[in-house]
């Protein structure tokens, strides 16, 4: 009996894994403190995540975002910034640790 269940569920689980049946971080809504015309703004801290050679993440008071265009001068682990951003196209990155965002404006602070 258990082997028949495994035979039935095996293809389903395999398909789920292959198709990525999980919460899609790319399509997750932005939950930044303020939004205006689809652009979110937040105070954040820049962090380097040690995955796949390193990935940069913006961490706000309640969320994390993976910027696709973080300028080099802001790639400093622990740097506090004010950032304006919007959802990035759903291109995959090597880390996929948070929803992808495109920075429209950033400054240290």
C-alpha positions as CSV (number, residue, x, y, z in Angstrom):
1,X,0.0,0.0,0.0
2,X,2.7,2.7,0.9
3,X,4.5,1.9,-2.4
4,X,1.4,2.6,-4.4
5,X,1.1,6.0,-2.7
6,X,4.7,6.8,-3.5
7,X,4.2,5.7,-7.1
8,X,1.2,8.1,-7.4
9,X,2.8,11.0,-5.6
10,X,6.3,10.6,-7.1
11,X,5.4,12.2,-10.4
12,X,3.4,15.0,-8.7
13,X,6.3,15.9,-6.4
14,X,8.8,15.7,-9.3
15,X,6.6,18.0,-11.4
16,X,6.2,20.4,-8.5
17,X,9.9,20.6,-7.9
18,X,10.7,21.0,-11.7
19,X,8.1,23.7,-12.1
20,X,9.0,25.5,-9.0
21,X,5.9,25.1,-6.9
22,X,6.9,27.5,-4.3
23,X,6.4,31.1,-3.4
24,X,7.7,33.1,-6.4
25,X,10.0,35.8,-4.9
26,X,9.9,37.8,-8.1
27,X,6.1,38.2,-8.1
28,X,5.8,38.8,-4.4
29,X,4.4,42.3,-3.7
30,X,6.7,45.0,-2.6
31,X,6.0,45.8,1.1
32,X,8.2,48.9,1.4
33,X,7.1,51.7,3.8
34,X,6.0,54.1,1.0
35,X,5.0,53.7,-2.7
36,X,4.3,56.3,-5.4
37,X,3.5,55.4,-8.9
38,X,4.8,51.9,-8.5
39,X,8.1,53.1,-7.0
40,X,8.8,52.0,-3.5
41,X,11.1,53.9,-1.1
42,X,12.7,52.7,2.1
43,X,15.6,53.1,4.4
44,X,17.7,49.9,4.0
45,X,20.9,48.3,4.9
46,X,23.1,46.8,2.2
47,X,24.3,43.2,2.9
48,X,26.5,40.8,1.1
49,X,25.0,37.3,1.2
50,X,27.6,34.5,0.9
51,X,25.8,32.4,-1.7
52,X,27.2,31.5,-5.2
53,X,30.2,33.8,-4.9
54,X,28.2,36.6,-3.1
55,X,24.9,38.5,-3.7
56,X,23.9,41.9,-2.6
57,X,20.6,42.4,-0.7
58,X,18.8,45.4,0.5
59,X,17.3,44.8,3.9
60,X,14.5,47.1,5.1
61,X,12.8,47.0,8.5
62,X,10.7,44.1,7.5
63,X,11.7,42.8,4.0
64,X,14.7,41.9,1.9
65,X,15.1,42.7,-1.8
66,X,17.8,41.6,-4.3
67,X,18.7,44.6,-6.5
68,X,19.6,43.9,-10.1
69,X,21.5,47.2,-10.5
70,X,23.2,48.1,-7.2
71,X,26.0,50.7,-8.1
72,X,29.5,49.6,-7.2
73,X,30.0,52.5,-4.7
74,X,27.1,51.1,-2.7
75,X,28.4,47.6,-2.5
76,X,29.5,47.9,1.1
77,X,28.3,45.4,3.6
78,X,26.4,47.1,6.4
79,X,26.0,50.4,4.5
80,X,22.8,52.3,5.4
81,X,21.0,53.8,2.4
82,X,17.8,55.4,1.3
83,X,16.6,53.7,-1.8
84,X,13.8,54.1,-4.3
85,X,13.0,51.0,-6.4
86,X,10.4,49.1,-8.4
87,X,9.9,45.5,-9.3
88,X,12.5,44.2,-11.7
89,X,11.7,42.0,-14.7
90,X,11.5,38.4,-13.7
91,X,14.9,37.4,-14.8
92,X,16.6,34.8,-12.6
93,X,19.7,35.6,-10.7
94,X,22.3,33.2,-9.3
95,X,21.1,33.7,-5.7
96,X,17.3,34.2,-5.8
97,X,17.3,35.1,-2.1
98,X,14.7,37.9,-2.3
99,X,12.3,39.6,-4.8
100,X,14.2,41.3,-7.6
101,X,14.1,45.1,-7.7
102,X,15.5,47.7,-9.9
103,X,16.9,50.8,-8.1
104,X,15.7,54.1,-9.5
105,X,17.5,56.3,-6.9
106,X,19.9,55.6,-4.0
107,X,21.9,57.6,-1.6
108,X,23.9,56.8,1.6
109,X,22.2,57.7,4.7
